[in-house]
Amino acid sequence: MLESVGLGGDGDEVIAIENAFARFGVDVPVEDAPNWVTVGDVWSSLCRALPKAPYQPDAFLRFCTALAYETAVDPKKVDENTRLLV
């Protein structure tokens, strides 16, 4: 498990989260944003917006791949407890 996705809080987190939601064709639920600390927090928001997501093969890995693109961390090492910011 990674401690952090490595986002710096300098705007890269906005791009990363937009990429993750876009990967699934879902609008970012900005009202949830104040509660996002971990990857699991963002994943939960996606699952509320797209209830089928948890049942799609490799959905979490695809989500993590899109989320981690900005920082180039290994998405296979990301789990729900991984923090978004450094």
C-alpha positions as CSV (number, residue, x, y, z in Angstrom):
1,M,0.0,0.0,0.0
2,L,1.1,3.5,-0.8
3,E,0.8,6.2,1.9
4,S,-0.1,8.8,-0.7
5,V,-1.0,9.1,-4.3
6,G,1.4,12.1,-4.3
7,L,-0.9,14.9,-5.3
8,G,0.5,18.2,-4.1
9,G,-2.6,20.3,-3.5
10,D,-1.5,22.7,-6.1
11,G,-4.2,22.0,-8.6
12,D,-3.0,18.6,-9.7
13,E,-5.6,16.9,-7.4
14,V,-8.4,18.6,-9.4
15,I,-7.1,17.3,-12.7
16,A,-6.5,13.8,-11.2
17,I,-10.0,13.6,-9.8
18,E,-11.6,14.9,-13.0
19,N,-9.6,12.3,-14.9
20,A,-10.9,9.5,-12.6
21,F,-14.5,10.5,-12.9
22,A,-14.2,11.1,-16.7
23,R,-12.8,7.6,-17.1
24,F,-16.3,6.4,-16.1
25,G,-18.3,9.1,-17.9
26,V,-19.5,10.6,-14.6
27,D,-19.5,14.3,-13.5
28,V,-17.5,15.1,-10.5
29,P,-19.8,15.5,-7.5
30,V,-18.1,18.7,-6.2
31,E,-20.4,18.8,-3.2
32,D,-18.5,15.7,-1.9
33,A,-15.0,17.3,-2.4
34,P,-14.6,18.7,1.2
35,N,-14.8,15.2,2.5
36,W,-12.1,13.7,0.2
37,V,-9.0,12.7,2.1
38,T,-8.3,9.2,0.8
39,V,-8.7,7.3,-2.4
40,G,-11.6,5.4,-0.8
41,D,-13.4,8.7,-0.1
42,V,-13.3,9.6,-3.8
43,W,-14.1,6.0,-4.8
44,S,-17.2,6.1,-2.6
45,S,-18.4,9.3,-4.3
46,L,-18.0,7.6,-7.7
47,C,-19.9,4.5,-6.6
48,R,-22.8,6.7,-5.4
49,A,-22.8,8.4,-8.8
50,L,-22.4,5.1,-10.7
51,P,-23.7,2.2,-8.5
52,K,-22.5,-0.3,-11.1
53,A,-18.9,0.7,-10.7
54,P,-17.9,-1.7,-7.9
55,Y,-19.2,-4.6,-10.0
56,Q,-17.3,-3.8,-13.2
57,P,-14.2,-5.9,-13.7
58,D,-11.0,-4.0,-12.8
59,A,-13.0,-0.8,-12.1
60,F,-11.0,0.1,-9.0
61,L,-7.8,-0.4,-10.8
62,R,-9.0,1.7,-13.8
63,F,-10.1,4.4,-11.3
64,C,-6.7,4.3,-9.5
65,T,-4.8,4.4,-12.9
66,A,-6.7,7.6,-13.9
67,L,-6.3,9.1,-10.4
68,A,-2.5,8.4,-10.3
69,Y,-1.7,9.5,-13.8
70,E,-0.6,13.0,-12.7
71,T,1.9,11.5,-10.2
72,A,3.0,8.4,-12.1
73,V,2.7,6.2,-8.9
74,D,2.0,2.5,-9.4
75,P,-1.8,2.3,-9.4
76,K,-1.6,-1.3,-8.3
77,K,-0.2,-0.2,-5.0
78,V,-3.0,2.3,-4.3
79,D,-5.8,1.1,-2.0
80,E,-8.8,2.8,-0.4
81,N,-6.7,4.0,2.6
82,T,-4.1,5.7,0.4
83,R,-4.2,9.5,1.0
84,L,-4.6,11.8,-1.9
85,L,-2.2,14.5,-0.9
86,V,1.5,14.3,0.1
